[in-house]
Amino acid sequence: MSLAAEAFVSQMAAAEPWPENATLYQPLREHQILLSDCASSLAVQAYLRMCNLPVRVSCRANAEYMSPSGKVPFIHVGNQVVSELGPIVQFTKAKGHSLSDGLDDVQRAEMKAYMELVNNMLLTAELYIQWCDDTTSSEISRPRYSSPYSWPLNHILAYQKQWEVRRKMNAIGWAGKSLEQVYEDVSQCCQALSQRLGTQPYFFNKQPTELDALVFGHLFTILTTRLTSDELSEKIKSYSNLLSFCRRIEQTYFEEQDRDSQSGASHHSKGPSLI
Amino acid sequence: MAAPMELYCWRGDHGLPSVDVDCLTVLAYAKFAGAPLKVHKITNPWRSPTGILPALKTREEGSFSQPSKIIIQLRKQKYNADYDLSAKEGADTLAFVSLLEEKLLPALIYTQWVDAKNYVDATRRWYAENIPFPLNFLLPNRMHGRQLERLRLVRGDPALEPGEQLEKELYQDALECMTLLSQRLGSHKFFFGDSPSSLDAYVFGHLAPILKIKLPNNKLQQHINSLESLRQFCNNILVLYFPSESRELPTRKVSPQAEGGDFDNEPHKRRNQILSVLFAVGAMLGYAVLSGIITIKHTHAQLEEPHIEEEEDEEEEE
């Protein structure tokens, strides 16, 4: 969002309380959504649950095109539309809900750095595996991405997306990496996260922050998604504190709240839960 | 250990050992780890073993180009500046390097390569003056195109154009990143204790160009000058590990700032001008004589052949 629009939105946002009919839009859960988008969407859902803000999840085939920045998920709150976790965190902050107010300057610096680590390494690795690995791309990503469309649009859109992602990988220097190196990078990233988490319940001790939501979103999705090989989820399973971290958040924020609410729409049914 | 490795980097200027971010990172790491490298400072990337700079050439294992790969290779040869770091500090290193690459690097690319005034007045000029002929006509434009493309792909917006709004967004991220780094550094000498590590090398590599390279449009430089701890950090490293470069700074400062000082840049310009004018005049005279527009009369032949003189007179009239 541009700065002027951001300031305007913050001003408007601060004026109104969080409405009951806030909606989160993502691609179709069963047939269309891919690993990276599912992870981002779950991260936003986890964050909103941690803030105790109710949101309905609505699945649309053209969610990517509806989004103001072209990336999913995005939320529709009142008469504003905000996409991606970073701007959503700022938006909720303008409304007076924030998880990271209790952190001091050094901790806030670390939190932002670790969020960038997840975006830089985990998200990029997910994109690489989905679109640059030929097996996964042809068996899973392209069929799923183009499932709502008919021939020939499905082929065109799928190849266009693949080409775009490959060019991006080229620009940031990931094109020369092999799959093993990417798995190695994921392992390093998980090791760093595991080190930082240690034995604490959340990354910054007792209270969860947006970093916890982001990490949960990515790790949980990787653990519960079936890809052509299990190597990615095996890498994560080797860190027991990360596993128990995911389980804890799932139990605290997803299962208990679902038991109270009637609609099962917010319960991710993509794969089996961790328990 | 093994035979010394060779490192190819961009040349330095403005008091820096190198003008390129990646080269600075690698040079700093090598100094911190005490690696004995033979450093070649060149201005022609086609002469490097991999075609891009920086490049590390080892005897046994070939050549490497990206900073992360080079640092891994140096570690393999037992030159490790991160030996004393705890596991948590290693994790923090990864995190902060990601922060640098996601938030600071796009703004750095924008300010040097995409911002129109900066690119034309400073960056392109430096590269065009320093890259040898004939590549200096080809490479700066190509690098400009590549950097713009990279910015477009990273932002996910294929129609990105340099403009005030993009500049504001990128700079806001970068200023926030610098503030976060300054808060994390606090009043310490280096990020982890008293001896520098790879994170210090990366931070130095990204911040030193902002601090030292003078650009017409320099919002980033203004901000970093206000962050005392980061300025101290960079100057500290320059003085401790690159003393010869920082001593050069006072003498080099004069030439980029002299606007009408063309004669400073090209001491032979006056001589070249005079020679070229003389050459042109000589060429015109030679053509005139050879084609007969002007003839040189031999006075001693006048008495013997008067009729030929008349013919020559007629030719002259034509």
Interface residues (C-beta under 8 A of the other chain):
Chain A: S2 L3 S69 G70 K71 D105 V106 R108 A109 E110 K112 A113 Y114 E116 L117 N119 N120 M121 R167 K168 A171 I172 G173 Q188 C189 Q191 A192 L193 Q195 R196 G198
Chain B: Q66 A87 K88 G90 A91 D92 L94 A95 F96 S98 L99 E101 E102 K103 E149 R150 L153 V154 G156 D157 Q165 K168 E169 Q172 E176 L180 L181 Q183 R184 G186
